[in-house]
Amino acid sequence: MFWLISILRNRTFLILLFITNLLGTIYGYIWYGEQLSRTPVIFLPFVPDSPTASLFFTIFLGFYIFGRHVPYIEALAMVTLFKYGVWAVVMNLLTLMMEGSLTPQAYMLIISHGAMAVQGLLYAPIYKFKLRHLMITGIWTIHNDFIDYIFEMMPRYHSLDLYMNEIGYFTFWLSLLSLLLAYYLVIKKKLTITYQ
């Protein structure tokens, strides 16, 4: 485990990861371009879920490279990277089941979003957020679900449109799982170490 932490803290690796996530974030916002052009201004912050998650992580990396911690950003990065990484993988696999095939772009999305979910968890030993930071993250995350599935601002997978209620239900529980994972891997583990 020590060797992994050593790699994750390596400055060269961090800079490469920062650049990769920055480029992925920019690509993600471009990917949402058509939907954003039709989105009411009030909902704009809540539509591009995955690029916003990778933006949080990119900001975390930028600060961490210079030895700084921003706990609210770290909590948002961990929770949203895992949530939307898993969500996109599941939606693309469901699309594959419904349609029988996927575009090369969809396979790229499965790989990149799977990597998002993993990298969010890998940095758990390094994050410094506490319960108050996670509570605000929880409000953001659940609020985003309401915006997506009550106001219908969710990302569109047209072959899955008939299942929006079920997808919304799945997404809500995925949000709770993501928050519980963040609590367990960052807050509870550090409390356990403190009191041992």
C-alpha positions as CSV (number, residue, x, y, z in Angstrom):
1,M,0.0,0.0,0.0
2,F,2.9,2.4,0.8
3,W,4.2,2.2,-2.8
4,L,0.7,3.2,-4.1
5,I,0.6,6.2,-1.8
6,S,4.1,7.1,-2.9
7,I,3.0,7.1,-6.6
8,L,-0.2,9.1,-5.9
9,R,1.9,11.8,-4.1
10,N,4.7,11.9,-6.7
11,R,4.8,15.4,-8.2
12,T,5.4,14.3,-11.8
13,F,2.5,11.8,-11.6
14,L,0.2,14.5,-10.0
15,I,1.0,17.0,-12.8
16,L,0.3,14.4,-15.5
17,L,-3.0,13.5,-13.7
18,F,-3.9,17.2,-13.4
19,I,-3.4,17.7,-17.2
20,T,-5.3,14.5,-18.0
21,N,-8.2,15.5,-15.9
22,L,-8.2,19.1,-17.1
23,L,-8.4,17.9,-20.7
24,G,-11.1,15.4,-19.8
25,T,-13.1,18.2,-18.1
26,I,-12.9,20.4,-21.1
27,Y,-13.9,17.6,-23.4
28,G,-16.8,16.8,-21.1
29,Y,-18.2,20.3,-21.2
30,I,-17.9,20.2,-25.0
31,W,-19.7,16.9,-25.0
32,Y,-22.6,18.5,-23.1
33,G,-22.6,21.5,-25.5
34,E,-25.9,20.7,-27.3
35,Q,-27.8,20.0,-24.0
36,L,-26.3,23.1,-22.3
37,S,-27.5,25.2,-25.2
38,R,-31.1,24.2,-24.5
39,T,-30.8,24.4,-20.7
40,P,-32.3,27.3,-18.7
41,V,-29.6,29.4,-17.1
42,I,-30.7,28.6,-13.6
43,F,-30.0,24.9,-14.2
44,L,-26.6,25.2,-15.9
45,P,-24.4,24.3,-12.9
46,F,-26.4,21.0,-12.4
47,V,-26.4,19.6,-16.0
48,P,-22.8,18.6,-16.9
49,D,-22.4,16.2,-14.0
50,S,-19.3,14.2,-15.0
51,P,-17.2,17.2,-16.2
52,T,-18.1,19.1,-13.0
53,A,-17.0,16.1,-11.0
54,S,-13.7,15.9,-12.8
55,L,-13.4,19.7,-12.4
56,F,-13.6,19.3,-8.6
57,F,-10.9,16.7,-8.8
58,T,-8.7,18.9,-11.1
59,I,-9.0,21.7,-8.6
60,F,-8.1,19.3,-5.7
61,L,-5.0,18.2,-7.7
62,G,-4.0,21.8,-8.5
63,F,-4.0,22.7,-4.8
64,Y,-2.4,19.4,-3.7
65,I,0.5,19.8,-6.1
66,F,1.4,23.0,-4.1
67,G,0.8,21.3,-0.7
68,R,-2.6,22.7,0.0
69,H,-5.9,21.1,1.0
70,V,-9.4,22.4,0.2
71,P,-11.7,20.0,2.2
72,Y,-15.0,21.0,0.5
73,I,-13.5,20.5,-2.9
74,E,-12.0,17.2,-1.8
75,A,-15.4,15.9,-0.5
76,L,-17.1,17.0,-3.7
77,A,-14.4,15.4,-5.9
78,M,-14.5,12.1,-4.1
79,V,-18.3,11.7,-4.0
80,T,-19.1,13.0,-7.4
81,L,-16.3,11.2,-9.2
82,F,-17.4,7.9,-7.8
83,K,-21.1,8.6,-8.3
84,Y,-21.0,9.9,-11.9
85,G,-18.2,7.5,-12.9
86,V,-20.3,4.5,-11.8
87,W,-23.5,6.1,-13.2
88,A,-22.1,6.6,-16.7
89,V,-20.7,3.1,-16.8
90,V,-24.0,1.6,-15.8
91,M,-26.0,3.7,-18.3
92,N,-23.7,2.8,-21.2
93,L,-23.9,-0.9,-20.3
94,L,-27.7,-0.6,-20.1
95,T,-27.7,1.0,-23.5
96,L,-25.6,-1.9,-24.8
97,M,-28.2,-4.3,-23.5
98,M,-31.1,-2.3,-25.0
99,E,-29.5,-1.7,-28.4
100,G,-27.1,-4.6,-28.8
101,S,-24.1,-2.4,-29.7
102,L,-22.3,0.8,-28.7
103,T,-20.3,3.5,-30.6
104,P,-16.6,3.7,-30.0
105,Q,-17.3,7.0,-28.1
106,A,-19.5,5.0,-25.7
107,Y,-16.8,2.5,-25.0
108,M,-14.4,5.4,-24.4
109,L,-16.9,6.8,-22.0
110,I,-17.1,3.5,-20.1
111,I,-13.3,3.4,-19.7
112,S,-12.9,7.1,-18.8
113,H,-15.8,7.1,-16.3
114,G,-14.6,3.9,-14.8
115,A,-11.2,5.5,-14.3
116,M,-13.0,8.6,-12.7
117,A,-14.6,6.4,-10.1
118,V,-11.4,4.6,-9.3
119,Q,-9.2,7.7,-9.0
120,G,-11.7,9.4,-6.7
121,L,-11.3,6.4,-4.3
122,L,-7.6,6.0,-4.7
123,Y,-7.0,9.4,-3.1
124,A,-9.1,8.6,0.0
125,P,-6.0,8.3,2.3
126,I,-4.9,11.8,1.2
127,Y,-8.2,13.8,1.5
128,K,-8.6,16.0,4.6
129,F,-12.4,16.6,4.7
130,K,-14.5,16.2,7.8
131,L,-18.2,15.5,8.5
132,R,-19.3,19.1,7.9
133,H,-17.6,19.1,4.5
134,L,-19.3,15.8,3.6
135,M,-22.7,17.2,4.8
136,I,-22.5,20.1,2.4
137,T,-21.4,17.7,-0.3
138,G,-24.5,15.6,0.5
139,I,-26.8,18.6,0.1
140,W,-25.2,19.4,-3.3
141,T,-25.4,15.8,-4.4
142,I,-29.0,15.1,-3.5
143,H,-30.1,18.5,-4.7
144,N,-28.5,17.7,-8.1
145,D,-30.6,14.5,-8.2
146,F,-33.8,16.6,-7.7
147,I,-32.8,19.0,-10.5
148,D,-32.0,16.1,-12.8
149,Y,-35.1,13.9,-12.3
150,I,-37.8,16.4,-11.2
151,F,-36.9,19.1,-13.6
152,E,-35.6,16.6,-16.2
153,M,-32.1,18.0,-16.6
154,M,-30.4,14.6,-16.6
155,P,-28.0,13.5,-19.3
156,R,-29.9,11.9,-22.2
157,Y,-29.5,8.3,-23.2
158,H,-32.5,8.2,-25.6
159,S,-32.9,4.4,-25.6
160,L,-33.4,4.6,-21.8
161,D,-35.9,7.5,-21.8
162,L,-38.7,5.1,-20.9
163,Y,-36.9,4.2,-17.7
164,M,-36.3,7.6,-16.2
165,N,-38.2,6.9,-13.0
166,E,-36.1,3.8,-12.4
167,I,-32.9,5.5,-13.3
168,G,-33.7,8.4,-10.9
169,Y,-34.4,5.9,-8.1
170,F,-31.1,4.1,-8.9
171,T,-29.3,7.5,-9.0
172,F,-30.6,8.5,-5.6
173,W,-29.3,5.4,-3.9
174,L,-26.0,5.7,-5.8
175,S,-25.7,9.2,-4.3
176,L,-26.2,7.7,-0.8
177,L,-23.7,4.9,-1.4
178,S,-21.1,7.5,-2.6
179,L,-21.6,9.6,0.5
180,L,-21.4,6.5,2.8
181,L,-18.2,5.4,1.0
182,A,-16.6,8.8,1.5
183,Y,-17.6,8.8,5.2
184,Y,-16.2,5.3,5.7
185,L,-13.0,5.6,3.7
186,V,-12.0,9.1,4.9
187,I,-13.8,10.2,8.1
188,K,-14.4,6.9,9.9
189,K,-11.0,5.5,9.1
190,K,-9.2,8.6,10.4
191,L,-11.4,8.5,13.5
192,T,-10.5,4.9,14.0
193,I,-6.7,5.6,13.7
194,T,-7.0,8.6,16.1
195,Y,-8.6,6.5,18.9
196,Q,-6.5,3.4,18.5
